[in-house]
């Protein structure tokens, strides 16, 4: 069973779109596939039209049961989406997973332990990870055999790529774990000069650690998600479906190679050979881990070099199609993206600063930061229209601020702010710079 974690610390890079449509296309190719959503926002269920009001249990309940060593029937939370395709949905309760498992030993392996109970039932497990480095993402990485890092072909997405590869490098140093890390170029628009340049540089820097398949910018993907359908159901003839089908086929084509490598590693771990003493076998295993670490270190360095080599000012060049203006769908899509960017996150509006976030099932959302002495009760967000869109306006003096969201009493990183730094407690504070 290949377990694929779709990971990127940067939000808005298409992780959920990749997760849903890759899983759907793997199932379409006859592979028994499970999609596991461990993002507290639960967008996989939304993108597959799973009714929230009928979701009595989620992956949270399964993970907590595993952590507490309680009996749990994993199949009770699964939703059948189509032939060969099932979903383990997420819920906002996942935001409390870190706190609820505090003090539990081996809590970083809850997901891996849970998935082992389904070994033999699925060919593929695809994990949609949250846009933050924390215990949930760490669980996904510990359970994974493969990691896909989707990268939008824009300048600022390279920051997320560099950070993510650094995180993977740290993971491999801490754990003797073999993970196949691959970069996927997504949301690529051939009409933009920036997109073409960054795709060329990505291919140059990552070569064999990058998928040949490129997921193109396609309005049909967002239309499908808005209707709760994978692209293969919504529009099988679309470019979006063809891209994800090609990605699934490229992944399947590597099955034999991955299985052979796994068998080889297993034999080296378990077999007693006359070649040399056990110490030589252990040394050989350590060499393999070092090789893996070097590979990811090289990828991380490549991301940093790529980032340094591209002029940031060019990100504003040709953000609209170069050629004919008669591309209404593309222009509408770009306008929609700009509008969505204003919906969630933190933005400056004149002298004020506005925080906007989405927590549909939360009863209260507050903000604690060094601008209010970390007292969340002083800055309570308002559920603007009753749909879970929370808003707060603050007047902040120019400067750098650290803050965290407090959702129903649970402290967490702002999922819509990619700027963060580790705090003294081993977690991440979101960063805001007011100019």
MILUM-448384 format. One record per residue (C-alpha): z, x, y; residue in one letter. Coordinates in steps of 0.05 Angstrom, whole numbers, plus 5000, padded with zeros to 4 digits. Layout:
ZXYa;...
//
This chain:
500050005000x;497850315066x;502450155124x;499250225192x;503550225255x;499650065319x;503550445372x;503050615445x;508650655497x;503850395550x;503249645555x;496549315566x;492649775520x;490749235471x;495849375415x;496648645396x;489148515399x;487949115354x;493548905306x;491148185299x;483748315292x;484448935248x;488948545200x;484147965200x;478048395186x;481648775130x;483048095099x;475847895109x;473848515070x;477948265011x;484248665024x;490948305018x;493848425087x;500548295119x;501348315195x;508448475217x;510248355290x;516348745313x;515148645388x;520448175416x;515147835458x;512147545394x;504947555418x;502047595347x;504446885333x;501646645400x;494946985385x;494646655316x;496945955339x;503445975299x;507845435332x;514145745360x;518145095352x;516745115277x;518645845267x;525745785242x;526346505218x;522847135239x;522447875221x;529047955258x;532747545205x;529647965150x;531248625182x;538448425197x;539448195125x;536748865100x;541349245147x;547348855124x;545148915051x;544848155044x;540047784998x;533947525034x;527447205011x;522147555053x;516847045034x;520746495071x;518846765139x;511446895124x;505846465151x;499146425115x;493746525168x;487646535122x;485546795053x;488847475041x;492147455110x;499547315124x;503947405185x;511247595192x;512547335263x;517247625314x;522247295361x;526047465424x;532047585379x;529048265363x;531248485432x;538348485404x;536648875340x;539249535367x;545949245386x;546648805324x;545549395278x;550149865316x;554450235266x;549950065207x;547950685169x;540650795155x;538750255205x;532350635223x;529750485152x;530849725152x;523349575158x;521350085106x;526449805057x;524049095070x;516749275059x;518349614993x;520248934966x;512948734975x;509949364944x;504149154900x;503148494935x;499048764994x;493649285002x;495149365076x;500949245123x;499349265198x;505349325245x;504849125318x;510049545355x;513449415422x;511049805483x;517350225484x;520650785445x;526850505412x;529850325345x;524449815328x;518750305340x;522650835301x;523250345243x;515650245244x;514250985245x;519051115188x;515550585146x;508450795164x;503451185124x;498551155183x;499151085258x;493750815304x;494450985378x;489750515417x;487650835482x;484350455538x;478850875568x;482150925636x;485751495671x;492851225669x;492451055595x;492351805581x;499551845605x;501551365549x;497451765498x;500752415517x;507752115514x;506351775448x;503852395414x;510052775439x;514352235407x;510552285341x;511353035342x;518952955350x;519152455293x;515552925245x;520353485263x;526353045250x;523752745185x;519953065128x;514752525132x;507152525124x;503752065174x;496252035188x;495551955263x;488951705292x;486751545363x;482650915375x;478550835439x;479250115461x;477149655519x;471250115531x;466249905584x;459950315580x;457950075650x;463450475684x;462651205697x;470151325686x;469850985618x;464051415595x;467252055619x;473951925587x;470851705521x;466852355519x;473052765533x;477152395481x;471852545428x;471653265450x;479253375447x;481052965385x;474753025342x;476852865270x;483452535292x;479651985327x;476151385297x;468551375302x;469050635317x;470050455390x;472649765410x;468349545468x;470349135528x;468948415506x;470747745538x;470547395471x;476747765448x;480947455503x;477846775493x;479546815419x;486747005434x;487546445484x;485545955429x;489946265376x;484346535333x;482247225307x;475447415335x;472347345266x;473946595266x;472446475339x;465746825344x;463347215282x;456947425318x;460547735377x;460748475393x;468348445388x;468148215316x;462948735297x;467349285327x;473549075289x;469748975225x;466949685232x;474049935244x;476649595182x;470949875141x;472050575168x;479450515149x;477950255080x;472950825069x;478751315075x;482950975021x;480751434965x;482152055007x;489051815028x;490951614956x;488652284930x;492852644981x;498952214965x;498152354890x;497553094904x;503853084946x;507552684893x;505553164838x;507953754880x;514553394891x;515753174819x;511953604770x;514854224739x;509454734737x;509355444708x;506455714772x;513055914802x;520355744813x;522755124849x;523855514912x;516355644916x;514954904908x;519854734964x;516855265008x;509954964996x;512554285017x;515554575080x;508854895096x;505454215090x;510453915140x;509454495187x;501854395183x;502853655200x;507353825259x;502254335284x;496753815279x;500553305321x;502853845370x;495554025378x;493753295391x;499353245443x;497053885477x;489953615477x;492252985511x;495853375565x;489853835576x;485253235579x;489952895629x;490253525673x;482753615670x;480952935698x;481352815772x;485952225785x;482052015846x;475951875803x;479651285772x;477650885833x;470351075827x;465850535799x;471050065773x;465549545775x;458949595738x;454250125765x;447849745753x;445749035766x;450948575798x;448548015754x;454148115703x;458647515718x;462647555653x;464448285664x;466248175737x;470447565718x;473947985665x;475548545714x;478248035763x;482347715708x;485248395688x;487348525761x;490447835764x;494247945699x;496848615724x;500048245782x;503347745736x;508148205698x;511648835717x;514449085783x;510249095847x;511249225920x;509248665967x;509848926039x;517249096051x;519548735988x;519448905913x;517948365861x;519948395788x;516147935741x;517147905666x;515947425607x;521447195560x;519646495536x;525946395494x;531046725538x;536646335572x;538046865624x;534647495649x;538147985696x;536648675723x;541749245725x;540149885761x;542750425807x;540749975865x;546449485846x;551349965813x;548849725745x;551849035754x;546748535727x;550447925752x;548448125823x;540948085809x;539347465767x;532047305755x;529446595762x;525546225708x;520146035758x;516445475724x;520545355661x;515545715617x;519346365610x;516246735668x;522147055704x;521647285777x;526247665825x;524847925896x;529048495923x;529048875989x;529649605968x;529650216012x;524550755996x;526651195938x;526851265862x;530750755822x;532750695749x;533850005719x;534149605654x;532948875637x;538948475610x;536147905567x;541447415543x;546547975549x;542248495513x;540249115553x;533249365544x;527449735576x;522549345620x;516749205571x;511749165629x;513449815663x;510550435630x;514650915673x;521151095639x;525951655624x;531351765572x;538551615594x;544951965569x;545751445514x;539151615479x;535650985506x;530450905560x;531250685632x;525250405669x;523350775732x;521250465799x;519050865860x;519150485925x;514950785980x;
//
